[in-house]
Amino acid sequence: LLGKSDTDHAGKATGRKSISCKVVYLDSCQLFTQVRKQAVVAVSSGEAEFYGLTDCAMETSGIKELLEWCGFRVVWT
């Protein structure tokens, strides 16, 4: 199980919310993808990346727990 994230920091005065993208792979097969605005306003690109990374880690952890509940043995990379 592999989770990847990327963000686009919104530096404009209108909107001010960054965009997060996360992709979760299972054995090099794309399992889940999501693109959405972040819930908080990040004041820097580093902060936006941090929020995107933690959101991706939580989603990947949830998918891992679901797969283990279904009886699969999951290795998280």
Backbone hydrogen bonds, N-H to C=O, Kabsch-Sander energy under -0.5 kcal/mol:
donor,donor_aa,acceptor,acceptor_aa,energy
2,L,25,Y,-2.4
4,K,23,V,-2.9
6,D,21,C,-2.2
8,D,19,I,-2.3
11,G,9,H,-1.0
16,R,14,T,-1.6
18,S,40,V,-0.5
19,I,8,D,-2.0
20,S,36,R,-3.2
21,C,6,D,-2.7
22,K,34,Q,-2.5
23,V,4,K,-2.6
24,V,32,F,-2.6
25,Y,2,L,-3.4
26,L,29,C,-2.8
29,C,26,L,-1.0
31,L,24,V,-3.0
32,F,24,V,-1.7
34,Q,22,K,-2.2
36,R,20,S,-2.3
38,Q,18,S,-3.1
42,A,40,V,-0.7
48,A,44,S,-1.9
49,E,45,S,-2.3
50,F,46,G,-2.1
51,Y,47,E,-2.3
52,G,48,A,-2.3
53,L,49,E,-2.6
54,T,50,F,-2.5
55,D,51,Y,-2.0
56,C,52,G,-2.1
57,A,53,L,-2.5
58,M,54,T,-2.2
59,E,55,D,-2.1
60,T,56,C,-2.7
61,S,57,A,-2.2
62,G,58,M,-2.1
63,I,59,E,-2.1
64,K,60,T,-2.3
65,E,61,S,-2.4
66,L,62,G,-2.1
67,L,63,I,-2.6
68,E,64,K,-2.4
69,W,65,E,-2.2
70,C,66,L,-1.5
71,G,68,E,-1.2
72,F,67,L,-2.4
74,V,72,F,-0.6
76,W,74,V,-0.5
77,T,1,L,-2.6
77,T,75,V,-0.6
